[in-house]
Amino acid sequence: MGEQQDQIGIKWLSQLLEHQGLEAKVTGEHIDDELGDSSFWLTIDDASLTQAQIDGLLGERGRVLDAIQYLANTVLNIGQSTEAQQSYTIELQDYRQKRRDELKAIAETAAEQVLASGGEHEVTDLSSAERRQMHTFLKAYGGLETFSRGREPDRRLVVRALGDVEPFAGEDE
């Protein structure tokens, strides 16, 4: 894995952008988050892109960027042993960092509501990756459990006070 795998990731994303007719530099950096998870961040430099091109790469609510990230994680890990697989995060205009901060705030609000009421709170309109992040953020709060309910595209994250009925096990979390 290591540096060679990193360079393969940079080259793959650069070529994907070229195939879309976009000329943008791609850089890579290993980033460990506060939870100890490590990801290789592939950052698209937007200096040579128009706002329309940036908007097209981001897509509505980051969905195009999510799709590119899904492809990167799938394609770049083909044939790799589980231990050699690497997590890739695609970043453009600090979208991922800003969204992560938004998700933390949503998690904090949901936790406070549930801890105050003793009930449950549903968070809607999250991608599966965002639901996984929310599960992780909410682990820091005692007295809560999280699970997912429903089917795509209407799958929701549920935050509930401990002690209620057992949740149905989710497919993606």
C-alpha positions as CSV (number, residue, x, y, z in Angstrom):
1,M,0.0,0.0,0.0
2,G,1.9,3.1,1.2
3,E,3.1,5.8,-1.0
4,Q,2.6,3.8,-4.2
5,Q,-1.1,3.3,-3.4
6,D,-1.3,7.1,-2.6
7,Q,0.1,8.0,-6.0
8,I,-2.3,5.6,-7.7
9,G,-5.2,7.4,-6.0
10,I,-4.0,10.8,-7.1
11,K,-3.4,9.5,-10.7
12,W,-6.9,7.8,-10.8
13,L,-8.7,11.0,-9.8
14,S,-6.7,13.2,-12.1
15,Q,-7.5,10.9,-15.0
16,L,-11.2,10.8,-14.1
17,L,-11.3,14.6,-14.1
18,E,-9.4,14.7,-17.5
19,H,-12.0,12.3,-19.0
20,Q,-14.6,14.8,-17.9
21,G,-12.8,17.6,-19.7
22,L,-11.6,19.2,-16.5
23,E,-8.0,20.2,-15.8
24,A,-7.4,20.4,-12.1
25,K,-4.5,19.5,-9.9
26,V,-5.1,16.7,-7.4
27,T,-3.1,16.4,-4.1
28,G,-3.2,13.8,-1.5
29,E,-2.7,13.7,2.3
30,H,-3.3,11.2,5.0
31,I,-5.6,12.6,7.7
32,D,-6.5,11.0,11.0
33,D,-9.6,12.2,12.6
34,E,-10.2,12.7,16.4
35,L,-11.8,9.2,16.5
36,G,-8.6,7.5,15.2
37,D,-9.9,6.8,11.7
38,S,-7.5,7.3,8.9
39,S,-8.3,8.3,5.3
40,F,-6.3,9.4,2.3
41,W,-7.8,12.7,1.3
42,L,-7.7,13.4,-2.4
43,T,-8.2,17.2,-2.8
44,I,-9.2,18.7,-6.1
45,D,-7.6,22.2,-6.6
46,D,-10.4,24.4,-7.8
47,A,-8.1,27.3,-9.0
48,S,-8.5,26.4,-12.7
49,L,-12.2,25.4,-12.5
50,T,-15.2,27.6,-13.2
51,Q,-18.0,27.9,-10.6
52,A,-20.2,25.8,-13.0
53,Q,-17.6,23.1,-13.1
54,I,-17.2,23.1,-9.3
55,D,-21.0,23.0,-8.8
56,G,-21.1,20.0,-11.3
57,L,-18.5,18.2,-9.3
58,L,-20.2,18.8,-6.0
59,G,-23.7,18.1,-7.2
60,E,-26.8,18.8,-5.2
61,R,-26.0,18.3,-1.5
62,G,-22.6,16.8,-2.4
63,R,-24.1,13.8,-4.2
64,V,-21.7,13.9,-7.2
65,L,-18.7,14.2,-4.9
66,D,-20.2,11.3,-2.9
67,A,-20.4,9.2,-6.1
68,I,-16.8,10.0,-7.1
69,Q,-15.7,9.1,-3.5
70,Y,-17.7,5.8,-3.7
71,L,-16.0,5.0,-7.1
72,A,-12.6,5.8,-5.7
73,N,-13.1,3.5,-2.7
74,T,-14.4,0.7,-4.8
75,V,-12.0,0.9,-7.8
76,L,-8.8,1.7,-5.9
77,N,-9.4,-1.2,-3.5
78,I,-10.1,-3.9,-6.0
79,G,-7.8,-6.9,-5.5
80,Q,-6.5,-5.5,-2.2
81,S,-6.5,-7.6,0.9
82,T,-8.7,-6.2,3.7
83,E,-5.6,-5.1,5.6
84,A,-4.2,-3.3,2.5
85,Q,-7.4,-1.5,1.7
86,Q,-7.4,2.2,2.1
87,S,-10.2,4.7,2.8
88,Y,-10.3,7.6,0.3
89,T,-12.0,10.9,0.9
90,I,-12.6,13.3,-2.0
91,E,-12.5,17.0,-1.1
92,L,-13.4,20.1,-3.1
93,Q,-13.6,23.6,-1.7
94,D,-13.6,22.3,1.9
95,Y,-17.0,20.7,1.3
96,R,-16.2,17.6,3.4
97,Q,-14.9,19.5,6.3
98,K,-17.8,22.0,6.3
99,R,-20.3,19.1,6.1
100,R,-18.5,17.2,8.9
101,D,-18.9,20.3,11.1
102,E,-22.6,20.5,10.1
103,L,-23.1,16.8,11.0
104,K,-21.4,17.2,14.4
105,A,-23.8,20.1,15.1
106,I,-26.8,18.0,14.0
107,A,-25.6,15.1,16.2
108,E,-25.2,17.4,19.2
109,T,-28.7,18.8,18.8
110,A,-30.2,15.4,18.4
111,A,-28.4,14.0,21.5
112,E,-29.5,17.0,23.6
113,Q,-33.1,16.6,22.5
114,V,-33.1,12.9,23.2
115,L,-31.4,13.2,26.5
116,A,-33.8,15.9,27.6
117,S,-36.9,14.2,26.4
118,G,-36.0,10.5,27.0
119,G,-37.6,9.8,23.6
120,E,-36.2,9.4,20.1
121,H,-35.2,11.7,17.3
122,E,-35.0,10.9,13.6
123,V,-32.4,12.5,11.3
124,T,-33.5,12.5,7.7
125,D,-31.8,13.2,4.3
126,L,-28.4,11.7,5.1
127,S,-26.3,9.6,2.8
128,S,-25.1,6.2,4.1
129,A,-21.6,7.6,4.7
130,E,-23.1,10.5,6.6
131,R,-25.2,8.1,8.7
132,R,-22.1,6.2,9.6
133,Q,-20.4,9.4,10.6
134,M,-23.4,10.3,12.8
135,H,-23.3,6.9,14.5
136,T,-19.7,7.5,15.3
137,F,-20.2,11.1,16.6
138,L,-23.1,10.0,18.8
139,K,-21.1,7.2,20.4
140,A,-19.5,9.9,22.5
141,Y,-22.8,10.5,24.3
142,G,-23.8,8.2,27.1
143,G,-27.3,7.0,27.5
144,L,-28.0,6.9,23.7
145,E,-28.3,4.3,21.0
146,T,-28.4,4.8,17.3
147,F,-29.7,2.8,14.4
148,S,-31.1,3.3,10.9
149,R,-34.7,2.8,10.0
150,G,-36.4,2.5,6.6
151,R,-35.1,1.8,3.1
152,E,-33.2,4.0,0.6
153,P,-33.9,6.6,-0.5
154,D,-35.9,7.2,2.7
155,R,-33.5,5.7,5.2
156,R,-33.2,7.6,8.5
157,L,-30.9,7.7,11.4
158,V,-32.7,7.2,14.8
159,V,-31.2,8.5,18.0
160,R,-32.9,7.0,21.1
161,A,-32.5,7.0,24.8
162,L,-31.2,3.7,26.1
163,G,-33.7,1.3,27.6
164,D,-36.3,1.3,24.9
165,V,-37.2,-1.7,22.6
166,E,-34.4,-3.3,20.6
167,P,-33.9,-1.7,17.2
168,F,-34.1,-3.7,13.9
169,A,-30.6,-4.2,12.7
170,G,-29.7,-2.0,9.7
171,E,-28.2,-3.1,6.4
172,D,-25.6,-0.4,6.0
173,E,-24.7,0.3,9.7
